[in-house]
Amino acid sequence: MNTETTRTQIMQHAQRLIQERGYNGFSYRDLSALIGIKTSSIHYYFPCKEDLLLAVVQQYYARWQAAIQAIDASLSADAKLRVYVDIHRQAFCNTDRICLAAALAADLASLPTGVRQAVQDFYRANEDWLAQVLEQGVREGSLRVPGDLGTAARSTFAALQGSLVTARLFNNSDRMKDLLQGALSGRELE
């Protein structure tokens, strides 16, 4: 068996299980059943669950950073915001999954320190990007953001994460549309 393929499969299945069940909701036994390998084989690639979790978070973070950086820089701020929300909608709506970082944030008390820091870094990177977009929107007049841009960015990201959770809870992707309508109606963010 190709070792890179096995490692990739382990990480993909672990990510999906975390997004569906949380960090404490899966074991190496679950992964071995899904992949068809022994748990000792999983331990070969990831000696402990913390190693696997950190690798999954780092890979997830890198993919999201690439997706955000791929948003056309020439777009207006409101268009960038729509694309950003749409990336999340396409990734999670009509699935049993939520954002990996949100799932892990819910398990904060049981996360190893390194993983907790990686999840915080993910949140900060998204909030920083949103703050830049909101600042652009204010400059160009495509968005009105009363108050502090950092606060508005954190609120926007929190609303996005919450809308993903409630979309899953109610099995209703319109909850993602509600976020956009609320954020962009009148082009004002509060």
BAFI-3210 file (N, C-alpha, C; in Angstrom, 3 decimals, decimal comma, padded with zeros to 6 digits):
// residues 190
n [1|2|3|4|5|6|7|8|9|10|11|12|13|14|15|16|17|18|19|20|21|22|23|24|25|26|27|28|29|30|31|32|33|34|35|36|37|38|39|40|41|42|43|44|45|46|47|48|49|50|51|52|53|54|55|56|57|58|59|60|61|62|63|64|65|66|67|68|69|70|71|72|73|74|75|76|77|78|79|80|81|82|83|84|85|86|87|88|89|90|91|92|93|94|95|96|97|98|99|100|101|102|103|104|105|106|107|108|109|110|111|112|113|114|115|116|117|118|119|120|121|122|123|124|125|126|127|128|129|130|131|132|133|134|135|136|137|138|139|140|141|142|143|144|145|146|147|148|149|150|151|152|153|154|155|156|157|158|159|160|161|162|163|164|165|166|167|168|169|170|171|172|173|174|175|176|177|178|179|180|181|182|183|184|185|186|187|188|189|190]
n.u [000,845|000,538|002,317|001,919|-000,645|-002,094|-001,596|-002,810|-005,481|-006,064|-005,938|-007,955|-010,288|-010,222|-010,552|-013,170|-014,626|-014,136|-015,391|-018,001|-018,497|-016,910|-013,839|-013,580|-015,258|-014,432|-012,246|-009,070|-009,781|-012,227|-011,266|-009,629|-011,532|-012,905|-010,924|-009,795|-007,495|-005,136|-005,211|-002,668|-001,271|-002,169|-001,085|001,560|001,827|000,797|001,668|000,225|-003,085|-003,078|-000,993|-002,086|-004,353|-003,191|-001,848|-004,030|-005,407|-003,479|-003,238|-005,858|-006,066|-004,132|-005,346|-007,702|-006,562|-005,408|-007,742|-008,966|-007,025|-007,261|-009,465|-010,555|-008,620|-009,278|-011,954|-014,818|-015,323|-017,784|-018,423|-016,270|-016,852|-019,252|-018,297|-016,573|-018,370|-019,867|-017,991|-017,793|-020,465|-020,719|-018,885|-019,947|-022,803|-025,703|-024,425|-023,249|-021,419|-019,465|-017,448|-014,120|-012,536|-014,505|-015,789|-013,711|-013,251|-015,453|-014,712|-012,763|-011,775|-010,656|-008,632|-005,258|-002,528|-000,966|-002,684|-004,879|-003,738|-003,279|-005,908|-006,818|-005,130|-006,175|-008,744|-007,987|-006,655|-008,748|-010,399|-008,664|-008,400|-011,047|-011,287|-009,612|-011,042|-013,399|-012,359|-011,513|-014,046|-015,185|-013,465|-013,921|-016,608|-018,436|-019,322|-020,681|-019,358|-020,046|-018,299|-015,576|-013,327|-012,045|-013,677|-016,057|-015,186|-014,614|-017,195|-018,541|-017,238|-017,901|-020,676|-020,819|-019,712|-021,607|-023,882|-023,286|-023,384|-026,091|-027,337|-026,702|-027,914|-030,673|-030,910|-030,959|-029,969|-030,599|-030,123|-027,547|-027,852|-029,325|-027,374|-025,807|-027,741|-028,345|-025,861|-025,270|-027,469|-028,511|-025,906|-024,514|-022,697|-023,164]
n.v [-001,181|002,230|004,533|007,313|007,610|006,147|007,659|010,053|009,194|008,489|011,017|012,389|010,948|011,268|014,036|014,321|012,811|014,303|016,691|015,845|014,521|015,601|016,075|014,261|012,290|010,185|007,411|005,721|003,187|003,541|004,819|002,782|000,898|002,272|002,658|000,210|-000,854|-001,905|-000,688|-000,344|000,320|002,891|004,122|003,997|006,051|008,220|008,540|009,263|010,444|013,213|013,935|013,231|014,908|017,488|017,487|017,267|019,677|021,579|021,036|021,570|024,295|025,314|024,694|026,285|028,812|028,961|028,903|031,297|033,134|032,780|034,182|036,635|039,458|041,848|042,269|043,999|044,840|043,930|041,964|040,207|039,358|037,987|035,867|034,606|033,736|032,047|030,074|028,759|027,925|026,139|024,213|023,109|023,100|021,045|018,803|016,627|017,945|020,469|023,432|022,526|023,872|025,096|022,858|021,843|023,978|023,772|021,614|022,552|022,327|019,799|019,802|019,406|021,638|022,596|022,108|023,627|026,170|026,172|026,125|028,568|030,217|029,747|030,886|033,570|034,221|034,157|036,155|038,354|038,539|039,117|041,601|043,144|043,087|044,349|046,860|047,632|047,776|049,943|051,987|052,028|052,398|050,344|048,972|049,756|050,124|050,463|051,494|049,628|047,993|045,527|044,366|044,153|042,335|040,056|039,574|039,048|036,684|035,011|034,956|033,663|031,127|030,325|030,251|028,102|025,998|026,129|025,730|023,072|021,939|022,445|021,340|023,004|024,917|027,512|029,087|029,936|031,706|033,611|034,807|036,191|037,931|039,433|040,588|042,045|043,529|046,680|047,221|047,425|046,646|045,534]
n.w [000,000|-000,765|001,083|001,314|000,317|002,211|004,544|003,763|003,454|006,107|007,322|005,914|006,585|009,355|009,575|008,541|010,441|012,777|012,077|011,957|014,412|016,406|018,283|020,426|019,611|018,016|017,295|016,883|016,227|014,904|012,616|011,554|010,828|008,811|006,870|006,526|007,669|010,204|013,595|014,580|012,317|011,849|014,057|013,289|011,409|012,821|015,880|018,238|019,046|019,218|017,484|015,005|015,005|015,050|012,581|010,843|011,393|010,634|007,883|007,041|007,683|005,898|003,422|003,574|003,749|001,213|-000,336|000,415|-000,394|-003,082|-003,818|-005,953|-006,020|-007,187|-006,886|-005,551|-002,079|-000,996|-002,861|-002,501|000,082|-000,368|-001,992|-000,186|001,846|000,252|-000,396|002,044|002,272|000,100|000,886|003,240|003,509|003,257|004,162|006,787|008,203|009,911|010,077|010,627|012,527|014,102|015,151|016,679|018,405|020,026|021,519|023,185|025,886|026,009|024,178|023,090|023,876|021,634|019,487|020,201|019,929|017,151|016,193|017,192|015,690|013,143|013,394|013,913|011,513|009,651|010,727|010,524|007,739|007,068|008,363|006,772|004,368|005,160|005,785|003,227|002,049|003,412|002,570|-000,236|-000,314|-000,598|001,580|004,768|007,863|010,974|013,844|015,330|013,160|013,646|015,617|014,145|012,196|013,752|014,722|012,333|011,484|013,607|013,295|010,837|011,467|013,351|011,734|010,110|011,921|012,750|010,299|009,853|012,124|011,680|009,230|006,962|004,513|003,925|006,067|005,791|003,708|005,023|006,590|004,712|003,663|005,918|006,440|004,170|003,405|002,662|002,689|005,071|007,943|011,183]
ca.u [000,000|001,280|002,288|001,332|-002,083|-002,629|-001,538|-003,845|-006,785|-006,234|-006,221|-009,268|-011,343|-010,185|-011,178|-014,619|-015,179|-014,103|-016,414|-019,321|-018,659|-016,026|-012,545|-013,756|-016,270|-013,896|-011,032|-008,282|-010,571|-013,166|-010,487|-009,181|-012,699|-013,210|-009,844|-009,484|-006,141|-005,067|-004,930|-001,207|-000,825|-002,452|-000,061|002,816|001,817|000,469|001,830|-000,892|-004,197|-002,672|-000,205|-003,047|-005,182|-002,403|-001,627|-005,308|-005,683|-002,521|-003,613|-007,121|-005,713|-003,443|-006,334|-008,574|-005,768|-005,300|-009,053|-009,173|-006,093|-007,703|-010,553|-010,056|-008,278|-009,843|-013,381|-015,221|-015,369|-019,032|-018,324|-015,355|-017,588|-020,186|-017,515|-016,092|-019,486|-020,236|-017,012|-018,239|-021,752|-020,460|-018,123|-020,612|-024,252|-026,189|-023,559|-023,359|-020,180|-019,290|-016,049|-013,261|-012,141|-015,667|-015,970|-012,654|-013,456|-016,445|-014,004|-011,591|-011,256|-009,901|-007,625|-003,864|-002,128|-000,551|-003,874|-005,646|-003,075|-003,518|-007,302|-006,857|-004,481|-007,143|-009,753|-007,380|-006,379|-010,025|-010,825|-007,778|-008,779|-012,324|-011,037|-009,065|-012,139|-014,288|-011,656|-011,633|-015,432|-015,375|-012,714|-014,539|-018,022|-019,322|-019,834|-020,582|-019,056|-019,971|-017,483|-014,251|-013,255|-011,699|-014,892|-016,972|-014,640|-014,851|-018,639|-018,894|-016,772|-018,727|-021,986|-020,635|-019,569|-022,912|-024,838|-022,954|-023,893|-027,550|-027,728|-026,644|-028,911|-032,000|-030,811|-031,533|-028,874|-031,051|-029,547|-026,349|-028,343|-029,719|-026,167|-025,458|-028,771|-028,171|-024,593|-025,139|-028,635|-028,152|-024,437|-024,029|-022,401|-023,176]
ca.v [000,000|003,476|005,151|008,654|007,421|005,721|008,829|010,974|008,620|008,617|012,419|012,751|010,338|011,899|015,357|014,160|012,366|015,440|017,645|015,267|014,035|016,283|015,443|013,135|011,395|009,142|006,758|005,048|002,011|004,024|005,055|001,501|000,277|003,008|002,541|-001,197|-001,166|-002,108|000,526|-000,206|001,014|004,308|004,573|004,142|007,385|009,199|007,784|009,508|011,182|014,614|014,085|013,205|016,100|018,651|017,380|017,562|021,111|022,318|020,850|022,285|025,707|025,624|024,670|027,454|029,985|028,952|029,259|032,723|033,875|032,624|035,131|037,681|040,679|043,025|042,377|044,927|044,180|043,184|040,769|039,285|038,789|036,995|034,704|033,982|033,009|030,977|028,989|028,011|027,275|024,991|023,192|022,493|022,933|019,744|017,743|016,480|018,508|021,893|023,830|021,778|024,746|025,264|021,595|021,734|025,018|023,239|020,636|023,282|021,859|018,554|019,923|019,649|023,035|022,901|022,094|024,818|027,318|026,087|026,519|030,016|030,821|029,664|031,924|034,900|034,453|034,491|037,458|039,365|038,703|039,824|043,003|043,802|043,237|045,381|048,137|047,945|048,159|051,298|052,883|052,133|052,705|049,205|048,531|050,675|049,346|051,347|050,978|049,060|046,974|044,235|043,842|043,759|041,128|038,935|039,322|038,431|035,298|034,281|034,745|032,642|029,830|029,996|029,897|026,739|025,078|026,073|025,117|021,626|021,589|022,468|020,776|024,069|025,762|028,900|029,814|030,595|032,857|034,610|035,519|037,153|038,973|040,310|041,306|042,891|044,365|048,063|047,266|047,875|045,590|046,012]
ca.w [000,000|-000,862|002,411|001,243|000,149|003,503|005,422|003,282|003,807|007,557|007,622|005,361|007,401|010,674|009,441|008,407|011,724|013,708|011,655|012,228|015,783|017,346|018,585|021,340|019,068|017,156|017,785|015,849|015,833|013,882|011,395|010,986|010,183|007,577|005,883|006,307|008,140|011,649|014,355|014,691|011,112|012,060|015,010|012,547|010,803|013,847|017,126|019,159|018,446|019,131|016,256|013,902|015,078|014,646|011,130|010,183|011,541|009,807|006,478|006,864|007,702|004,634|002,327|003,680|003,384|-000,249|-000,886|000,652|-001,251|-004,468|-004,100|-006,844|-005,295|-007,854|-006,569|-004,492|-000,773|-000,822|-003,707|-001,806|001,214|-000,930|-002,413|001,047|002,450|-000,676|-000,229|003,223|001,973|-000,780|001,608|004,381|003,454|002,790|004,678|008,234|008,730|010,139|009,987|011,540|013,633|014,977|015,870|017,685|019,411|020,958|022,359|023,656|027,172|025,861|023,125|023,475|023,736|020,267|018,631|020,596|019,301|015,703|015,969|017,399|014,522|012,048|013,636|013,734|010,089|009,015|011,228|009,942|006,327|007,054|008,727|005,575|003,411|005,683|005,608|001,801|001,805|003,919|001,669|-001,565|-000,162|-000,861|002,882|005,901|009,062|012,134|014,942|015,134|012,102|014,248|016,253|013,074|011,567|014,677|014,734|011,052|011,474|014,577|012,668|009,808|012,137|013,927|010,681|009,670|012,944|012,708|009,019|010,083|013,131|011,091|007,883|006,158|004,039|003,840|007,192|005,258|002,942|006,010|006,993|003,662|003,584|007,066|006,365|002,999|003,126|002,934|002,679|006,372|008,901|012,559]
c.u [000,892|001,170|001,670|-000,187|-002,725|-002,672|-002,647|-005,229|-007,065|-006,641|-007,597|-010,401|-011,383|-010,860|-012,693|-015,248|-015,187|-015,212|-017,825|-019,548|-017,876|-014,785|-012,706|-014,731|-015,756|-012,610|-010,256|-009,007|-011,589|-012,445|-010,068|-010,328|-013,025|-012,179|-009,508|-008,035|-006,191|-004,780|-003,429|-000,627|-001,073|-001,417|001,303|002,916|001,637|000,515|000,729|-001,920|-003,861|-001,867|-001,116|-003,857|-004,419|-002,153|-002,893|-005,607|-004,747|-002,857|-004,893|-006,869|-005,066|-004,421|-007,248|-007,823|-005,639|-006,626|-009,325|-008,271|-006,491|-008,881|-009,951|-009,857|-008,897|-011,331|-013,621|-015,329|-016,649|-019,030|-017,382|-016,063|-018,573|-019,438|-017,054|-017,189|-019,894|-019,258|-017,419|-019,536|-021,534|-019,762|-018,967|-022,105|-024,622|-025,214|-023,847|-022,164|-020,325|-017,802|-015,238|-012,884|-013,296|-015,916|-014,941|-012,789|-014,473|-015,819|-012,788|-010,971|-010,407|-008,822|-006,227|-003,478|-001,753|-001,718|-004,736|-005,056|-003,328|-004,952|-007,458|-006,229|-005,420|-008,196|-009,170|-007,112|-007,648|-010,508|-009,970|-008,136|-010,093|-012,149|-010,486|-010,164|-013,094|-013,655|-011,720|-013,042|-015,740|-014,703|-013,437|-016,026|-018,965|-019,908|-019,718|-020,390|-018,964|-019,109|-016,165|-014,263|-012,931|-012,894|-015,883|-016,495|-014,874|-016,322|-019,093|-018,469|-017,580|-020,099|-021,902|-020,538|-020,906|-023,927|-024,560|-023,519|-025,412|-028,068|-027,718|-027,740|-030,306|-032,045|-031,419|-030,431|-029,297|-030,504|-028,237|-026,754|-028,744|-028,518|-025,805|-026,471|-028,631|-026,927|-024,567|-026,357|-028,315|-026,650|-023,880|-023,808|-022,444|-022,875]
c.v [001,247|004,219|006,549|008,579|007,034|006,898|009,819|010,466|008,760|010,047|012,834|012,195|010,963|013,270|015,232|013,755|013,492|016,421|017,134|014,974|014,806|015,447|014,192|012,085|010,341|008,588|006,179|003,786|002,384|004,218|003,741|000,790|000,956|002,751|001,091|-001,541|-001,345|-000,785|000,732|000,497|002,512|004,893|004,731|005,560|008,489|008,495|008,026|010,395|012,669|014,876|014,132|014,494|017,337|018,646|017,734|019,059|021,929|022,209|021,625|023,790|026,110|025,644|025,890|028,728|030,079|029,374|030,753|033,547|033,792|033,540|036,311|038,999|041,920|043,211|043,467|044,133|043,375|041,916|039,747|038,593|037,726|035,718|033,916|033,147|031,841|029,799|028,124|027,253|026,029|023,859|022,439|022,267|021,620|018,619|017,617|017,129|020,001|022,179|023,068|022,622|024,972|024,002|021,457|022,794|024,562|022,238|021,255|022,695|020,601|018,628|020,078|021,095|023,408|022,970|023,317|026,055|027,334|026,500|028,027|030,752|030,834|030,761|033,312|035,202|034,836|035,868|038,586|039,617|039,479|041,301|043,777|044,051|044,338|046,768|048,584|048,441|049,564|052,299|053,098|052,449|051,551|048,626|049,681|049,825|050,313|050,709|050,396|047,935|045,588|043,572|043,360|042,479|039,904|038,565|038,622|036,972|034,447|033,986|033,672|031,257|029,387|029,588|028,508|025,707|024,983|025,524|023,597|021,190|021,478|021,859|021,751|025,043|027,218|029,735|030,485|031,823|033,984|035,440|036,581|038,275|039,951|041,164|042,317|043,744|045,790|048,266|047,808|046,660|046,183|044,866]
c.w [000,000|000,464|002,385|001,085|001,472|004,473|005,040|003,650|005,297|007,901|007,107|006,206|008,795|010,607|009,371|009,735|012,753|013,359|011,948|013,702|016,829|017,627|019,443|020,817|018,104|017,765|016,605|015,363|014,751|012,550|010,745|010,280|008,854|006,476|005,568|006,657|009,650|012,353|014,525|013,465|011,225|013,015|014,338|011,971|011,841|015,196|018,165|018,463|018,299|017,855|015,033|013,871|014,600|013,139|010,360|010,239|010,652|008,318|006,149|006,772|006,371|003,458|002,370|003,336|001,868|-000,889|-000,723|-000,267|-002,717|-004,822|-004,855|-006,087|-005,919|-007,564|-005,534|-003,184|-000,583|-001,674|-003,071|-000,652|000,741|-001,335|-001,190|001,706|001,550|-000,608|000,957|002,949|001,133|-000,038|002,632|004,250|002,778|003,110|006,172|008,934|009,021|009,996|011,043|012,758|014,604|015,787|016,982|018,772|020,454|021,931|023,047|024,925|027,032|024,787|023,706|023,145|022,312|019,302|018,934|019,926|017,791|015,360|016,168|016,217|013,322|012,193|013,365|012,261|009,343|009,453|010,646|008,477|006,223|007,412|007,532|004,542|003,876|005,531|004,144|001,492|002,269|002,977|000,350|-001,501|-000,457|000,423|003,865|007,134|010,240|013,220|014,471|014,092|012,658|014,907|015,202|012,385|012,453|014,716|013,456|011,020|012,451|013,995|011,590|010,441|012,738|012,884|010,126|010,646|012,863|011,379|009,159|011,051|012,531|009,703|006,871|005,749|003,857|004,995|006,787|004,449|003,886|006,443|005,967|003,585|004,741|006,957|005,238|002,702|003,547|002,993|003,993|007,248|010,300|013,474]
res [m|n|t|e|t|t|r|t|q|i|m|q|h|a|q|r|l|i|q|e|r|g|y|n|g|f|s|y|r|d|l|s|a|l|i|g|i|k|t|s|s|i|h|y|y|f|p|c|k|e|d|l|l|l|a|v|v|q|q|y|y|a|r|w|q|a|a|i|q|a|i|d|a|s|l|s|a|d|a|k|l|r|v|y|v|d|i|h|r|q|a|f|c|n|t|d|r|i|c|l|a|a|a|l|a|a|d|l|a|s|l|p|t|g|v|r|q|a|v|q|d|f|y|r|a|n|e|d|w|l|a|q|v|l|e|q|g|v|r|e|g|s|l|r|v|p|g|d|l|g|t|a|a|r|s|t|f|a|a|l|q|g|s|l|v|t|a|r|l|f|n|n|s|d|r|m|k|d|l|l|q|g|a|l|s|g|r|e|l|e]
***
